[in-house]
Amino acid sequence: MADRITQLQEEANLLASYMCDSIGILQNTGSDPKKGKSDIALFSKLICDTCSNINLLIDSLPTEDVAVSNQYERLVALLKENEEADEELLRTKKLAERQLELIKEASSHITCTQLKIRTALFF
């Protein structure tokens, strides 16, 4: 949840920046709105997109009525997923280490064979 709140804060800061920049654009265009039309369109789109992102982040925040038992169940499920992923990672690591050993053995065998061939060619 802290991640979402951080993202929400970043989006709010971005929105504030776009708003300030757009006010500057409006002040610079003065009485001729055609002069900054492309900038106005760009900032309008940026502000709308940022507002949409903020709405999505707000909707993803947990509601107040989420029970502690639901949070606990979710935490237990996440811990189980983490343990399963850890086990899978260890299996993958062991497999990779075994394959590395096989590659080293094959490389050593190839090197020995090349040396024998070179030795046989020169003597």
GUKOL-729947 format. One record per atom (N, C-alpha, C): residue in one letter; atom name; chain; x, y, z; residue number from 0. Coordinates in steps of 0.1 Angstrom, whole numbers. Each point is the difference from the previous one (the first is absolute). Layout:
N
A, CA, A, X, Y, Z, NUM
...
***
This chain:
123
M, N, A, 8, -12, 0, 0
M, CA, A, -8, 12, 0, 0
M, C, A, 9, 13, 0, 0
A, N, A, 11, -1, 7, 1
A, CA, A, 9, 12, 0, 1
A, C, A, 5, 3, -14, 1
D, N, A, 1, -10, -8, 2
D, CA, A, 5, 2, -14, 2
D, C, A, -11, 8, -7, 2
R, N, A, -12, -4, 2, 3
R, CA, A, -11, 7, -7, 3
R, C, A, -1, 15, 5, 3
I, N, A, 2, 2, 12, 4
I, CA, A, -1, 13, 6, 4
I, C, A, 11, 9, -6, 4
T, N, A, 12, -6, -1, 5
T, CA, A, 12, 7, -6, 5
T, C, A, -3, 3, -14, 5
Q, N, A, -6, -9, -8, 6
Q, CA, A, -3, 2, -14, 6
Q, C, A, -11, 11, 0, 6
L, N, A, -9, 0, 9, 7
L, CA, A, -11, 10, 0, 7
L, C, A, 6, 14, 3, 7
Q, N, A, 10, 1, 9, 8
Q, CA, A, 7, 12, 3, 8
Q, C, A, 7, 5, -12, 8
E, N, A, 7, -9, -7, 9
E, CA, A, 8, 4, -12, 9
E, C, A, -10, 5, -11, 9
E, N, A, -11, -6, -2, 10
E, CA, A, -10, 4, -10, 10
E, C, A, -5, 14, 4, 10
A, N, A, -3, 2, 13, 11
A, CA, A, -5, 13, 4, 11
A, C, A, 10, 11, -2, 11
N, N, A, 13, -3, 2, 12
N, CA, A, 11, 10, -2, 12
N, C, A, 1, 3, -15, 12
L, N, A, -2, -11, -8, 13
L, CA, A, 1, 2, -15, 13
L, C, A, -12, 8, -5, 13
L, N, A, -12, -2, 6, 14
L, CA, A, -11, 8, -4, 14
L, C, A, 2, 15, 4, 14
A, N, A, 5, 2, 12, 15
A, CA, A, 3, 14, 4, 15
A, C, A, 10, 7, -10, 15
S, N, A, 10, -8, -4, 16
S, CA, A, 10, 5, -9, 16
S, C, A, -7, 4, -14, 16
Y, N, A, -8, -9, -5, 17
Y, CA, A, -7, 2, -12, 17
Y, C, A, -9, 12, 1, 17
M, N, A, -7, 2, 11, 18
M, CA, A, -9, 11, 2, 18
M, C, A, 8, 13, -1, 18
C, N, A, 11, 0, 8, 19
C, CA, A, 8, 13, 0, 19
C, C, A, 6, 3, -14, 19
D, N, A, 5, -10, -7, 20
D, CA, A, 5, 2, -13, 20
D, C, A, -11, 5, -10, 20
S, N, A, -12, -6, 1, 21
S, CA, A, -10, 4, -9, 21
S, C, A, -5, 14, 3, 21
I, N, A, 1, 5, 13, 22
I, CA, A, -4, 14, 3, 22
I, C, A, 11, 9, -7, 22
G, N, A, 12, -4, 1, 23
G, CA, A, 11, 7, -7, 23
G, C, A, -2, 1, -15, 23
I, N, A, -4, -11, -6, 24
I, CA, A, -3, 0, -14, 24
I, C, A, -12, 10, -3, 24
L, N, A, -10, -1, 8, 25
L, CA, A, -12, 9, -2, 25
L, C, A, 4, 15, 1, 25
Q, N, A, 9, 3, 10, 26
Q, CA, A, 5, 13, 2, 26
Q, C, A, 8, 5, -12, 26
N, N, A, 8, -9, -5, 27
N, CA, A, 9, 4, -12, 27
N, C, A, -8, 2, -13, 27
T, N, A, -11, -7, -1, 28
T, CA, A, -8, 1, -13, 28
T, C, A, -7, 13, 0, 28
G, N, A, -3, 5, 12, 29
G, CA, A, -7, 13, 1, 29
G, C, A, -14, 0, -6, 29
S, N, A, -2, 9, -9, 30
S, CA, A, -13, 2, -6, 30
S, C, A, -1, -9, -13, 30
D, N, A, 11, -6, -4, 31
D, CA, A, 0, -8, -12, 31
D, C, A, 1, -14, 3, 31
P, N, A, -11, -7, 2, 32
P, CA, A, 0, -14, 4, 32
P, C, A, 5, -10, -11, 32
K, N, A, 0, 5, -13, 33
K, CA, A, 6, -8, -11, 33
K, C, A, 15, -2, 2, 33
K, N, A, 6, 10, 6, 34
K, CA, A, 15, -1, 1, 34
K, C, A, 5, -12, 8, 34
G, N, A, -7, -4, 10, 35
G, CA, A, 4, -12, 8, 35
G, C, A, -10, -11, 0, 35
K, N, A, -6, -2, -12, 36
K, CA, A, -11, -10, -1, 36
K, C, A, 6, -14, 2, 36
S, N, A, 11, -3, -6, 37
S, CA, A, 5, -14, 2, 37
S, C, A, 5, -2, 14, 37
D, N, A, 6, 10, 7, 38
D, CA, A, 4, -2, 14, 38
D, C, A, -13, -2, 9, 38
I, N, A, -10, 8, -3, 39
I, CA, A, -12, -1, 8, 39
I, C, A, -6, -14, -2, 39
A, N, A, 0, -5, -12, 40
A, CA, A, -6, -14, -3, 40
A, C, A, 9, -10, 8, 40
L, N, A, 13, 1, -1, 41
L, CA, A, 9, -9, 7, 41
L, C, A, -2, 0, 15, 41
F, N, A, -1, 11, 6, 42
F, CA, A, -2, 1, 14, 42
F, C, A, -14, -5, 4, 42
S, N, A, -10, 3, -8, 43
S, CA, A, -13, -5, 3, 43
S, C, A, 0, -16, 0, 43
K, N, A, 7, -6, -9, 44
K, CA, A, 1, -14, -1, 44
K, C, A, 8, -5, 12, 44
L, N, A, 11, 6, 4, 45
L, CA, A, 8, -5, 11, 45
L, C, A, -8, 1, 13, 45
I, N, A, -8, 11, 2, 46
I, CA, A, -7, 2, 12, 46
I, C, A, -12, -10, 1, 46
C, N, A, -6, -3, -11, 47
C, CA, A, -11, -10, -1, 47
C, C, A, 6, -14, 3, 47
D, N, A, 11, -4, -6, 48
D, CA, A, 6, -13, 3, 48
D, C, A, 5, -1, 14, 48
T, N, A, 5, 10, 6, 49
T, CA, A, 5, 0, 14, 49
T, C, A, -12, -2, 9, 49
C, N, A, -11, 7, -3, 50
C, CA, A, -12, -1, 8, 50
C, C, A, -6, -14, -1, 50
S, N, A, 1, -6, -11, 51
S, CA, A, -5, -14, -2, 51
S, C, A, 9, -10, 8, 51
N, N, A, 13, 3, 0, 52
N, CA, A, 9, -8, 8, 52
N, C, A, -3, 1, 15, 52
I, N, A, -2, 12, 4, 53
I, CA, A, -4, 3, 14, 53
I, C, A, -12, -8, 4, 53
N, N, A, -10, 1, -8, 54
N, CA, A, -13, -8, 2, 54
N, C, A, 3, -15, 1, 54
L, N, A, 8, -5, -9, 55
L, CA, A, 3, -14, 1, 55
L, C, A, 7, -4, 13, 55
L, N, A, 10, 8, 4, 56
L, CA, A, 7, -2, 12, 56
L, C, A, -9, 1, 12, 56
I, N, A, -9, 9, 1, 57
I, CA, A, -9, 2, 11, 57
I, C, A, -10, -12, 0, 57
D, N, A, -4, -5, -11, 58
D, CA, A, -9, -12, -1, 58
D, C, A, 7, -12, 5, 58
S, N, A, 13, -1, -2, 59
S, CA, A, 8, -12, 4, 59
S, C, A, 3, 0, 15, 59
L, N, A, -2, 11, 7, 60
L, CA, A, 2, 0, 14, 60
L, C, A, -10, -8, 8, 60
P, N, A, 4, -7, 10, 61
P, CA, A, -10, -8, 8, 61
P, C, A, -11, 8, 6, 61
T, N, A, -12, -5, 1, 62
T, CA, A, -10, 7, 7, 62
T, C, A, 1, -1, 15, 62
E, N, A, -7, 8, 7, 63
E, CA, A, 0, -1, 15, 63
E, C, A, -6, -12, 5, 63
D, N, A, -9, -6, -7, 64
D, CA, A, -8, -12, 5, 64
D, C, A, 8, -13, -2, 64
V, N, A, 12, 0, -4, 65
V, CA, A, 8, -12, -2, 65
V, C, A, 3, -5, 14, 65
A, N, A, -4, -12, 3, 66
A, CA, A, 2, -6, 13, 66
A, C, A, 14, -4, 2, 66
V, N, A, 4, 0, 13, 67
V, CA, A, 14, -4, 3, 67
V, C, A, 2, -15, -4, 67
S, N, A, -10, -8, 2, 68
S, CA, A, 1, -14, -4, 68
S, C, A, 3, -2, -15, 68
N, N, A, -7, 9, -8, 69
N, CA, A, 3, -1, -14, 69
N, C, A, 14, 4, -4, 69
Q, N, A, 5, 10, 7, 70
Q, CA, A, 14, 4, -2, 70
Q, C, A, 10, -11, 5, 70
Y, N, A, -4, -6, 11, 71
Y, CA, A, 9, -11, 5, 71
Y, C, A, 0, -12, -10, 71
E, N, A, -12, -3, -5, 72
E, CA, A, -1, -11, -10, 72
E, C, A, 8, 3, -13, 72
R, N, A, 0, 12, -4, 73
R, CA, A, 7, 4, -12, 73
R, C, A, 15, 0, 3, 73
L, N, A, 4, 4, 12, 74
L, CA, A, 14, -1, 4, 74
L, C, A, 5, -14, 0, 74
V, N, A, -8, -9, 6, 75
V, CA, A, 4, -14, 0, 75
V, C, A, 1, -6, -14, 75
A, N, A, -9, 4, -9, 76
A, CA, A, 1, -5, -14, 76
A, C, A, 12, 6, -7, 76
L, N, A, 4, 12, 3, 77
L, CA, A, 12, 6, -6, 77
L, C, A, 12, -7, 5, 77
L, N, A, 0, -3, 13, 78
L, CA, A, 12, -7, 6, 78
L, C, A, 1, -14, -6, 78
K, N, A, -11, -7, -2, 79
K, CA, A, 1, -13, -7, 79
K, C, A, 5, 1, -14, 79
E, N, A, -5, 10, -7, 80
E, CA, A, 5, 2, -14, 80
E, C, A, 15, 3, 0, 80
N, N, A, 4, 8, 10, 81
N, CA, A, 15, 3, 1, 81
N, C, A, 8, -12, 3, 81
E, N, A, -5, -9, 9, 82
E, CA, A, 7, -12, 3, 82
E, C, A, 1, -9, -13, 82
E, N, A, -11, -1, -7, 83
E, CA, A, 0, -8, -12, 83
E, C, A, 10, 5, -11, 83
A, N, A, 0, 13, -1, 84
A, CA, A, 9, 7, -10, 84
A, C, A, 14, -3, 5, 84
D, N, A, 3, 1, 13, 85
D, CA, A, 13, -3, 5, 85
D, C, A, 5, -14, -3, 85
E, N, A, -9, -10, 2, 86
E, CA, A, 3, -13, -3, 86
E, C, A, 3, -2, -15, 86
E, N, A, -8, 6, -8, 87
E, CA, A, 2, -1, -15, 87
E, C, A, 13, 6, -4, 87
L, N, A, 3, 11, 7, 88
L, CA, A, 13, 7, -3, 88
L, C, A, 12, -9, 4, 88
L, N, A, -1, -7, 11, 89
L, CA, A, 10, -9, 4, 89
L, C, A, 2, -12, -9, 89
R, N, A, -12, -5, -5, 90
R, CA, A, 1, -11, -9, 90
R, C, A, 6, 4, -13, 90
T, N, A, -3, 12, -5, 91
T, CA, A, 5, 5, -12, 91
T, C, A, 15, 3, 1, 91
K, N, A, 4, 5, 12, 92
K, CA, A, 14, 2, 3, 92
K, C, A, 8, -13, -1, 92
K, N, A, -5, -10, 7, 93
K, CA, A, 7, -13, 0, 93
K, C, A, 1, -6, -14, 93
L, N, A, -11, 1, -8, 94
L, CA, A, 1, -4, -14, 94
L, C, A, 10, 7, -8, 94
A, N, A, 1, 13, 2, 95
A, CA, A, 9, 9, -7, 95
A, C, A, 14, -4, 4, 95
E, N, A, 3, -3, 13, 96
E, CA, A, 13, -3, 4, 96
E, C, A, 4, -14, -6, 96
R, N, A, -9, -9, 0, 97
R, CA, A, 3, -13, -6, 97
R, C, A, 3, 1, -15, 97
Q, N, A, -8, 8, -7, 98
Q, CA, A, 3, 3, -14, 98
Q, C, A, 13, 7, -2, 98
L, N, A, 4, 8, 9, 99
L, CA, A, 13, 7, -1, 99
L, C, A, 11, -10, 1, 99
E, N, A, -2, -10, 10, 100
E, CA, A, 10, -10, 2, 100
E, C, A, 2, -9, -13, 100
L, N, A, -12, -3, -6, 101
L, CA, A, 1, -8, -12, 101
L, C, A, 7, 7, -12, 101
I, N, A, -3, 13, 0, 102
I, CA, A, 7, 9, -11, 102
I, C, A, 15, 0, 3, 102
K, N, A, 4, 2, 12, 103
K, CA, A, 14, 0, 4, 103
K, C, A, 6, -13, -4, 103
E, N, A, -6, -11, 3, 104
E, CA, A, 5, -14, -3, 104
E, C, A, 2, -1, -15, 104
A, N, A, -11, 4, -7, 105
A, CA, A, 1, -1, -15, 105
A, C, A, 11, 9, -6, 105
S, N, A, 1, 12, 6, 106
S, CA, A, 11, 9, -5, 106
S, C, A, 14, -6, 3, 106
S, N, A, 1, -6, 12, 107
S, CA, A, 13, -6, 4, 107
S, C, A, 3, -12, -10, 107
H, N, A, -10, -8, -3, 108
H, CA, A, 1, -12, -9, 108
H, C, A, 4, 5, -14, 108
I, N, A, -6, 11, -4, 109
I, CA, A, 3, 5, -14, 109
I, C, A, 14, 5, 0, 109
T, N, A, 5, 7, 11, 110
T, CA, A, 13, 5, 0, 110
T, C, A, 10, -11, 0, 110
C, N, A, -2, -10, 8, 111
C, CA, A, 9, -12, 1, 111
C, C, A, 1, -7, -14, 111
T, N, A, -12, -1, -7, 112
T, CA, A, 0, -6, -13, 112
T, C, A, 8, 8, -10, 112
Q, N, A, -2, 13, 1, 113
Q, CA, A, 8, 9, -9, 113
Q, C, A, 15, -1, 2, 113
L, N, A, 4, -1, 13, 114
L, CA, A, 14, -1, 3, 114
L, C, A, 5, -13, -5, 114
K, N, A, -7, -11, 1, 115
K, CA, A, 4, -13, -5, 115
K, C, A, 1, 0, -15, 115
I, N, A, -9, 7, -7, 116
I, CA, A, 1, 0, -15, 116
I, C, A, 12, 9, -4, 116
R, N, A, 2, 11, 7, 117
R, CA, A, 12, 8, -4, 117
R, C, A, 13, -7, 3, 117
T, N, A, 0, -7, 11, 118
T, CA, A, 12, -8, 4, 118
T, C, A, 3, -11, -11, 118
A, N, A, -11, -7, -4, 119
A, CA, A, 1, -10, -10, 119
A, C, A, 4, 5, -14, 119
L, N, A, -4, 12, -3, 120
L, CA, A, 4, 6, -13, 120
L, C, A, 14, 4, 0, 120
F, N, A, 6, 5, 11, 121
F, CA, A, 14, 5, 0, 121
F, C, A, 10, -11, 2, 121
F, N, A, -4, -12, 5, 122
F, CA, A, 10, -11, 3, 122
F, C, A, -3, -12, -8, 122
***
